Amino acid sequence: MTPSINHRDPVSTCSTDVVRTIRLTVWAVLAAALAACATSKGAPLGREKQPAAADKEAMTALGGKANGLIVWSSSRLGNHDLFVMNTDGSNVHPITKGDTVDWFPRFSPDGSHILFSRSKKGWVSERDANAGGKWDIYTIKPDGQEETKVVDDASWGGWVSKDEIVYVRSTAVFRRLLAGGAETLLVDSKQVPDLQGALVQQPELSKDGAYLALTLRGPKNETGVWDIAKKTWTRTGEGSQIGWNPGGDEIYWVHPSGNGGSRVLHRPMAEGKPSKEEGDLDALILIDLPGKRSHESFPTMSADGKWLVMAASLRANDSDVVDHDLYLWEVGTSSATAVRLTHHTGNDRWPDIFIAEPKEGEGAAKGKEAAAAEEKPAPGKAGKKGKKKHR
């Protein structure tokens, strides 16, 4: 008996391979189309998700302790608007609304106004954050009143004092009175060989005004400090989104390493230069969230240096379209104690935090309340040992 041989039909095999190739091609085209749509037509609106009871309890406890206000840019109403909420995640509401992109909000030192960038027309991607002719800078009060344009054709606005600001035009950083007047050029990367004409982002002056922290993009991708008087550049590390701590003796920034592909590092500074080696990155960790949602972005400290607000996502992507949520962290505590404040599938980015200085007599009273609270078990914790912590 001749054994049967199972020959594959070459026509059938070819057809199967063609179908498989077509399917893969279609999926690739669809994925690219969806990504292009999100990038070219705006960020997704997303939807609200209800936090678990334990998460809500943590928001109330930690946010109530901070007792401040947070502003950020969100896509939940459209292209991007400014939203405000309490530090415990309550009273979420927009203070701008329209077809333009409003982003990079920054509280004035006294908390009375918010400086922010606005696109001149419709959706503009953050990839074009330094593009000429696409952005203006505005101020608005935290209650949404007195919206005022203060700078034409600029972005990345920040405060020097309640009366003075810094901002960017492409490769140059300027300083000017908020009310107007002459601009002072602080640095233009096209005029500095070490900077190679890089795009400059998120300028922030040190407390003494002598040094300018910058993120570079384009020919150079790094963070560093510009010595304004000496006109010299000092690299502080790979990454982006650099800022000064309120004391002016340390910088912090987002580094492309860590649990979720990024983490926040910090380095002490002296006379505009790092006083600690960059070599051991683990020794420089400020915060690296545990768990899956650990791609940290946009960290900003409160003026008293006690609180840090930031965003985190599940993965790296375009920062103005990916599902970021906001977190609040008490500086110096374990990374695991950071609390998630927003639970929304839209894009929440570039938060800032304002903590009002306690009025005379309030500090002592709050100190007594905090001490009394520490003596009592937290709600729902009494008698429950070994309960897992929630982020």
matplotlib code that plots the C-alpha trace (Angstrom):
import matplotlib.pyplot as plt

x = [0.0, 1.5, 1.4, -0.4, 1.7, 0.1, 1.3, 0.4, -1.4, 0.9, -2.0, -3.8, -0.6, 0.0, -3.6, -3.2, 0.0, -1.5, -4.5, -2.3, -0.2, -3.3, -4.7, -1.4, -1.2, -4.8, -4.2, -1.0, -2.7, -5.6, -3.2, -1.2, -4.4, -5.7, -2.4, -2.3, -5.9, -5.1, -2.0, -3.5, -7.1, -6.6, -6.5, -9.2, -12.1, -11.9, -14.4, -14.5, -13.8, -14.8, -11.9, -12.1, -13.2, -9.7, -8.3, -10.9, -10.1, -6.4, -7.2, -9.1, -6.5, -3.4, -5.0, -6.7, -3.3, -1.8, -4.9, -4.1, -5.2, -4.1, -4.4, -3.7, -4.5, -7.0, -8.5, -11.8, -13.8, -12.0, -8.6, -7.3, -8.7, -7.5, -9.0, -8.8, -9.4, -8.6, -5.6, -7.9, -9.4, -12.6, -14.4, -13.0, -14.1, -12.8, -11.8, -11.2, -13.2, -12.9, -11.4, -7.8, -5.2, -4.6, -1.6, 1.5, -0.4, 1.7, 0.4, 1.9, 3.8, 0.8, -1.6, -3.7, -3.1, -2.3, 0.1, -0.5, 0.1, -2.7, -2.7, -3.6, -6.0, -7.5, -5.5, -1.7, 0.4, 2.9, 5.5, 5.1, 5.5, 8.4, 7.0, 6.8, 3.4, 1.4, 1.2, 0.5, 0.7, -2.2, -3.1, -6.3, -7.5, -8.1, -11.8, -11.7, -12.1, -9.9, -8.5, -5.8, -3.2, 0.2, 2.8, 2.4, 4.1, 5.6, 5.2, 6.6, 5.8, 6.9, 7.0, 10.1, 8.0, 4.4, 5.3, 7.8, 7.9, 10.1, 9.1, 10.4, 10.5, 11.9, 15.5, 15.5, 14.5, 13.3, 12.6, 10.0, 7.7, 4.2, 2.7, 4.8, 7.9, 11.3, 12.4, 15.7, 17.3, 18.7, 20.0, 19.6, 20.9, 21.6, 24.3, 25.9, 28.0, 27.5, 23.8, 23.8, 20.7, 18.5, 14.9, 14.7, 11.8, 10.4, 12.8, 13.0, 15.2, 17.0, 15.9, 18.8, 18.1, 21.6, 21.0, 18.4, 17.3, 16.4, 15.3, 16.9, 15.2, 16.3, 20.1, 20.6, 18.2, 19.2, 18.6, 21.0, 21.7, 22.7, 24.9, 23.5, 26.6, 29.3, 27.3, 28.2, 26.2, 26.3, 24.6, 22.7, 21.5, 19.6, 15.9, 13.5, 11.1, 13.7, 12.9, 14.4, 13.4, 12.1, 15.3, 17.3, 20.0, 18.7, 17.2, 14.8, 13.9, 12.3, 14.9, 14.2, 14.8, 13.1, 10.1, 7.8, 10.4, 10.8, 11.4, 12.0, 15.6, 17.2, 20.7, 22.1, 23.5, 26.2, 26.9, 25.0, 26.8, 25.9, 27.6, 26.8, 28.0, 25.4, 27.0, 24.7, 21.2, 19.6, 21.2, 19.5, 15.9, 13.3, 10.3, 9.6, 6.0, 5.4, 3.0, 2.0, 1.2, 4.7, 5.7, 6.1, 5.9, 5.5, 6.7, 6.2, 6.9, 4.9, 6.5, 7.2, 8.9, 6.7, 4.5, 5.0, 2.3, 2.9, 1.2, 1.8, 0.8, 1.0, 3.5, 5.5, 3.6, 2.9, 2.5, -0.7, -2.7, -1.8, -3.9, -2.1, -3.5, -2.4, -0.7, 0.1, 3.1, 4.4, 8.1, 10.5, 8.0, 7.9, 7.1, 4.3, 2.5, 1.8, -2.0, -3.7, -6.0, -7.6, -9.3, -10.1, -9.1, -8.5, -5.2, -4.4, -1.0, 1.3, -0.2, 0.9, 0.1, -0.4, -0.4, -1.4, 0.8, -1.1, -2.4, -1.1, -2.1, -3.2, 0.1, 0.0, -3.7, -3.0, 0.0, -2.2, -4.8, -2.2, -0.8, -4.2, -5.0, -1.8, -2.9, -6.1, -6.2, -7.1, -10.8, -11.3, -7.8, -8.5, -8.0, -7.0, -3.4, -1.5, -3.8, -2.2, -1.5, -3.3, -1.7]
y = [0.0, 3.3, 5.8, 9.0, 12.1, 15.4, 17.9, 21.6, 23.2, 25.9, 28.0, 27.7, 28.5, 31.5, 32.7, 32.3, 34.3, 37.0, 37.3, 37.5, 40.2, 42.2, 41.9, 43.1, 45.9, 47.0, 47.0, 49.0, 51.6, 51.9, 52.3, 55.0, 56.7, 56.8, 58.2, 60.8, 61.7, 62.2, 64.3, 66.4, 66.9, 67.0, 64.9, 62.4, 63.7, 60.6, 59.8, 60.1, 57.0, 56.7, 56.1, 53.2, 54.0, 53.6, 55.9, 58.5, 58.2, 58.7, 61.7, 63.3, 62.6, 63.8, 66.5, 67.9, 68.0, 70.0, 72.3, 74.0, 74.5, 72.8, 74.1, 72.0, 71.6, 68.9, 67.6, 66.5, 69.3, 69.5, 70.7, 71.6, 73.9, 75.0, 73.2, 74.0, 71.7, 71.5, 69.4, 66.6, 66.2, 68.0, 70.9, 70.1, 72.7, 74.5, 78.1, 78.4, 76.9, 77.2, 75.7, 76.8, 74.9, 76.3, 74.7, 75.2, 77.1, 78.6, 80.3, 83.7, 83.8, 85.1, 82.8, 85.7, 85.0, 82.1, 82.5, 80.2, 79.6, 79.6, 78.6, 81.4, 79.1, 75.7, 72.6, 72.9, 69.9, 70.3, 69.2, 72.8, 74.3, 76.5, 77.2, 80.9, 82.5, 79.8, 80.9, 83.8, 84.1, 85.1, 85.6, 84.6, 84.6, 81.2, 81.9, 82.3, 86.1, 88.8, 86.8, 89.0, 88.6, 89.7, 88.5, 88.1, 85.2, 83.4, 80.3, 78.6, 81.6, 81.5, 83.9, 85.7, 87.7, 88.8, 91.7, 90.0, 87.0, 84.9, 83.3, 81.7, 82.4, 79.4, 79.4, 82.5, 83.3, 86.7, 88.5, 91.3, 93.2, 91.6, 95.0, 95.3, 97.3, 96.4, 92.7, 91.5, 88.7, 86.1, 83.6, 82.6, 79.1, 80.1, 82.5, 79.9, 77.1, 74.7, 74.9, 74.2, 76.2, 73.9, 74.7, 75.9, 75.0, 75.6, 78.4, 78.9, 81.4, 80.4, 82.2, 84.7, 85.3, 84.4, 81.0, 79.8, 76.2, 74.9, 71.9, 71.6, 69.9, 69.3, 69.1, 68.6, 66.7, 67.4, 69.6, 72.2, 75.6, 78.8, 81.1, 84.5, 86.6, 84.3, 83.1, 79.5, 76.2, 73.4, 70.1, 68.6, 65.4, 63.6, 64.2, 67.1, 69.2, 70.7, 73.0, 74.6, 73.6, 76.7, 77.1, 77.5, 75.0, 72.0, 71.1, 68.3, 66.9, 63.9, 61.3, 58.5, 55.6, 53.9, 51.7, 53.0, 54.4, 57.7, 58.9, 62.2, 62.9, 65.7, 67.1, 69.7, 72.8, 75.3, 78.4, 77.0, 73.7, 70.2, 69.4, 65.7, 63.4, 62.1, 58.6, 56.6, 57.6, 55.5, 57.8, 60.8, 59.5, 62.0, 59.9, 56.9, 55.6, 51.9, 49.9, 50.1, 53.8, 55.0, 57.1, 60.3, 63.7, 67.5, 67.6, 70.9, 71.8, 74.0, 77.3, 75.9, 72.8, 70.4, 69.2, 67.9, 67.6, 65.7, 63.5, 59.8, 57.5, 53.8, 54.4, 57.0, 58.8, 62.3, 64.2, 66.1, 63.1, 60.2, 59.3, 61.1, 61.4, 63.8, 62.8, 64.6, 63.7, 64.9, 65.5, 63.3, 60.5, 57.1, 57.1, 54.7, 57.4, 59.5, 59.9, 59.8, 62.8, 62.5, 59.4, 60.3, 58.7, 62.1, 64.0, 65.8, 67.5, 70.3, 70.8, 73.5, 73.8, 76.8, 76.5, 79.7, 80.8, 80.3, 83.4, 84.5, 82.0, 79.4, 77.6, 76.7, 75.7, 73.4, 71.9, 70.9, 69.4, 67.4, 66.1, 65.1, 63.4, 61.3, 60.0, 58.6, 55.7, 56.7, 56.0, 52.4, 51.3, 50.4, 46.7, 45.9, 44.7, 44.0, 45.9, 46.8, 50.5, 52.1, 54.6]
z = [0.0, -1.0, 1.8, 1.1, 1.0, 2.2, -0.4, 0.3, -2.6, -3.8, -5.0, -1.7, 0.2, -2.0, -1.4, 2.4, 2.4, 0.2, 2.5, 5.6, 4.0, 3.0, 6.5, 8.1, 5.6, 6.3, 10.1, 9.6, 7.4, 9.9, 12.8, 11.0, 10.0, 13.5, 14.8, 12.1, 12.8, 16.5, 15.7, 12.9, 14.2, 17.9, 21.0, 22.0, 24.1, 26.3, 29.1, 32.8, 35.0, 38.6, 41.0, 43.4, 46.9, 48.3, 45.6, 46.4, 50.1, 49.3, 47.1, 49.9, 52.5, 50.7, 48.6, 51.7, 53.4, 50.5, 50.5, 47.2, 43.6, 40.4, 36.9, 33.8, 30.1, 29.1, 25.8, 27.5, 25.9, 22.6, 21.3, 24.8, 27.5, 30.9, 33.9, 37.6, 40.6, 44.3, 45.2, 46.5, 43.0, 43.8, 41.9, 38.5, 36.0, 32.9, 32.9, 29.1, 26.3, 22.5, 19.3, 20.1, 22.0, 25.5, 27.3, 29.5, 32.3, 35.1, 38.3, 39.2, 42.4, 44.3, 42.6, 41.3, 37.5, 35.2, 32.3, 29.3, 25.6, 23.1, 19.4, 17.0, 15.2, 15.9, 16.6, 16.7, 17.9, 20.6, 18.1, 16.8, 20.2, 19.0, 15.5, 14.6, 13.9, 15.7, 19.4, 21.6, 25.4, 27.6, 31.3, 33.0, 36.6, 38.3, 38.2, 34.4, 34.4, 32.7, 29.9, 28.3, 25.6, 26.8, 24.2, 20.4, 18.6, 21.6, 23.7, 26.8, 29.1, 32.7, 35.6, 37.0, 39.5, 39.6, 37.3, 35.0, 32.6, 30.4, 27.1, 23.9, 20.2, 18.4, 19.5, 21.7, 25.3, 26.2, 29.5, 29.8, 32.1, 32.1, 31.3, 28.1, 27.1, 25.8, 25.6, 27.0, 25.1, 27.5, 25.0, 21.4, 20.6, 17.0, 18.4, 20.7, 19.1, 22.0, 21.6, 17.8, 17.1, 19.1, 19.9, 23.5, 25.8, 29.2, 30.3, 34.1, 35.9, 39.1, 42.3, 42.0, 38.3, 37.3, 35.6, 33.1, 33.1, 29.6, 27.7, 24.2, 21.2, 17.7, 17.0, 20.8, 23.1, 26.7, 29.7, 31.0, 32.6, 30.8, 32.8, 31.8, 32.8, 31.6, 28.5, 29.1, 28.8, 31.3, 30.4, 33.4, 31.8, 29.1, 29.0, 29.2, 31.3, 33.6, 36.5, 39.6, 43.1, 45.0, 47.0, 43.7, 44.8, 42.8, 39.4, 38.6, 35.2, 33.4, 32.4, 29.8, 32.1, 35.1, 35.7, 32.9, 30.5, 32.4, 35.9, 37.6, 38.7, 40.6, 41.1, 43.5, 41.9, 42.9, 40.9, 37.9, 37.8, 39.2, 42.4, 42.1, 39.4, 36.9, 36.7, 39.2, 38.0, 40.7, 43.2, 41.5, 41.7, 42.9, 42.1, 39.9, 40.2, 40.8, 38.7, 35.0, 34.8, 35.4, 32.3, 34.2, 32.5, 33.3, 37.0, 38.8, 42.4, 44.6, 45.7, 49.2, 47.8, 49.7, 46.8, 43.3, 40.7, 37.4, 34.8, 34.1, 31.3, 30.4, 27.6, 25.8, 22.9, 21.7, 24.9, 23.7, 22.6, 24.9, 28.0, 30.8, 34.3, 37.0, 40.3, 43.5, 45.6, 48.9, 48.3, 50.3, 50.8, 49.1, 45.4, 46.2, 48.3, 45.2, 44.6, 41.2, 41.0, 37.5, 36.1, 32.5, 29.2, 27.5, 27.6, 30.8, 30.7, 32.0, 35.5, 37.9, 41.6, 43.9, 47.7, 49.4, 52.3, 55.6, 57.2, 60.6, 63.2, 60.7, 60.7, 64.4, 64.2, 61.2, 63.0, 65.9, 63.6, 61.8, 65.0, 66.2, 62.9, 63.2, 66.5, 65.0, 62.6, 59.0, 58.0, 57.1, 58.3, 61.9, 62.6, 59.0, 58.8, 55.6, 53.4, 50.1, 49.4, 46.5, 44.2]

ax = plt.figure().add_subplot(projection="3d")
ax.plot(x, y, z, "-o")
ax.set_aspect("equal")
plt.show()
